[in-house]
Amino acid sequence: MSTNDGQASPLIRFARPGIFKARPSYEAYYARACRDCGALVPFLGAVELRLLNEEIDSLEDVEGYQAQSN
């Protein structure tokens, strides 16, 4: 995707369990990059965040990440 000024916006994509389920993607309208390690931290707009929150339970965990129970 690209913004009105022609700059590309990063897309965040998630996996879903199952072979034939579409992989949802969310456009990050703003992102920060760490100049030391190169990590990219995306920020979603209000609409994208609402969509992510609606679908979050149907998405798979990020590989290597283990949710901690409280």
N, C-alpha and C positions, 0 to 999 in steps of 0.2 A: 504494500500500500504506500501511498505517498500523501503528503500534506499539501495544502494549497500553495505553499511556497516551493514545492517540488522536492522537498526533502523526504526521504524514506523514513517511515516509522517502524520500529521493531514490532514483530508479531510474537506473541507468547502462545505456544501450542502445547496442548496436553494430550495424553493418551487416554483412551477409554478401554475398559475390558471388552473383549469380543473383537472379532475380525472385521465385521461389516459396519461398525459404528463410526460415524464421522468424528474426526479429531477437531474439537473446537479450538478456535484461535481468537485471541484478544489483542487489539491494537494498543500498544503503549504510546501515549501521546507525548511522553516526556521520559527521559532516562538519564541517569548519572553514571559515569564511568570512573572507576578507581584508577588513577594514574600509576599506582604502585603495582597492583596485582592484575589489573585488566578486568575486574569484575564489573558487570553491567547490571544496574539496579533499575528495572523499569517501573513506571508509575502509570496506572490506568486512570482513564477519565471516569466520571460518575456513571455513565451508561455502561461502559465496559465492566466496571467493578460490580454493578448490579447483576449483569449477565453472568459473570464468574460466580458470584455468590449463589445464584439460582441453580447452577450446574455443579457446584463444587462436590457434592456427594456422589456424583456419577463419574468423577474423574479418578484416575489412578494416582497413587502417591509417586513422587519423584523418586527414581531409582537411587538407592543409597541413603535415602532419608527415612528415618523412623520417627513417627509421631510419639511424643512422650505423653504418657498418661499422668494426669494430675490427681 
